[in-house]
Each structure stands twice: as C-alpha cells, then as structure tokens.
Amino acid sequence: MSRRFRLRPMVHEVEDGEVWAGVLPDGPILRLGGAAAPLLAVLAEQEDALDAAGIADRMRAEVEGMPEDAEHVIRGFLDQLADLGLVETVDDAPPDQENP
C-alpha cells in the first residue's frame, strides 16, 4: 500500500526562500523553510495525489543536487505537513476493496 499526498485547500506565499502557508478557511499561518517551496509547487501542479517517490522525481527535475535519500526525507516532511493539516493523505486500497 502506497501513501499518496495532495494539498488541502490553502494559500501560500514564498518570500525570501521561506513559505508562509495557511489552510483555508481559517487555519493558522505557518512559516516553512527548507524544501517546502519546491515541494508545494510540485503538489500544486498536480490534479492527482502523488507518493513521495513521484514528488522526489519531479523535484529532481527542478532542484539541482538532491541527495540520494531525498524520497525518505520528503516522505518525513510530507508526514509533518499532514500533521499540520497542509496536505492530506490518500491510501491506495487493493482493487477488490475500492468499492465495497
């Protein structure tokens, strides 16, 4: 089972390499650093949810010198963003359980 992620309805602004983000309609405004800007950009461009490997692949095309363990680091960061309410997870169900 692969966990995929997508943005929740939110607003975000990039300023000096940091991201200010808030969940709509009334979530707190949060400051995010590090890889938040390119990661949120990848998710914002996608209609469908992506897993950490798919996000890492897309980020490698944009960010030079990404580390070997990028997928693992991205997965941990996505879990943190989910805890903050900025992204939601979508679990893949086995085909026979999609429509019980």
ZIMO-V142391 format. One record per residue. N is the residue number from 1. D_CENTER is the distance of its C-alpha to the mean C-alpha in whole Angstrom. Layout:
N/D_CENTER, N/D_CENTER
This chain:
1/18, 2/14, 3/11, 4/9, 5/6, 6/6, 7/6, 8/10, 9/13, 10/12, 11/14, 12/13, 13/15, 14/15, 15/19, 16/20, 17/17, 18/15, 19/13, 20/15, 21/12, 22/14, 23/13, 24/16, 25/19, 26/20, 27/17, 28/18, 29/17, 30/15, 31/15, 32/12, 33/13, 34/13, 35/10, 36/8, 37/10, 38/9, 39/6, 40/6, 41/9, 42/8, 43/6, 44/9, 45/11, 46/11, 47/13, 48/12, 49/9, 50/8, 51/9, 52/8, 53/11, 54/10, 55/8, 56/10, 57/13, 58/12, 59/11, 60/15, 61/16, 62/15, 63/15, 64/19, 65/20, 66/16, 67/18, 68/19, 69/16, 70/13, 71/12, 72/13, 73/12, 74/8, 75/8, 76/10, 77/8, 78/5, 79/9, 80/10, 81/7, 82/8, 83/12, 84/12, 85/11, 86/8, 87/6, 88/8, 89/9, 90/12, 91/14, 92/16, 93/20, 94/23, 95/25, 96/28, 97/26, 98/23, 99/26, 100/29
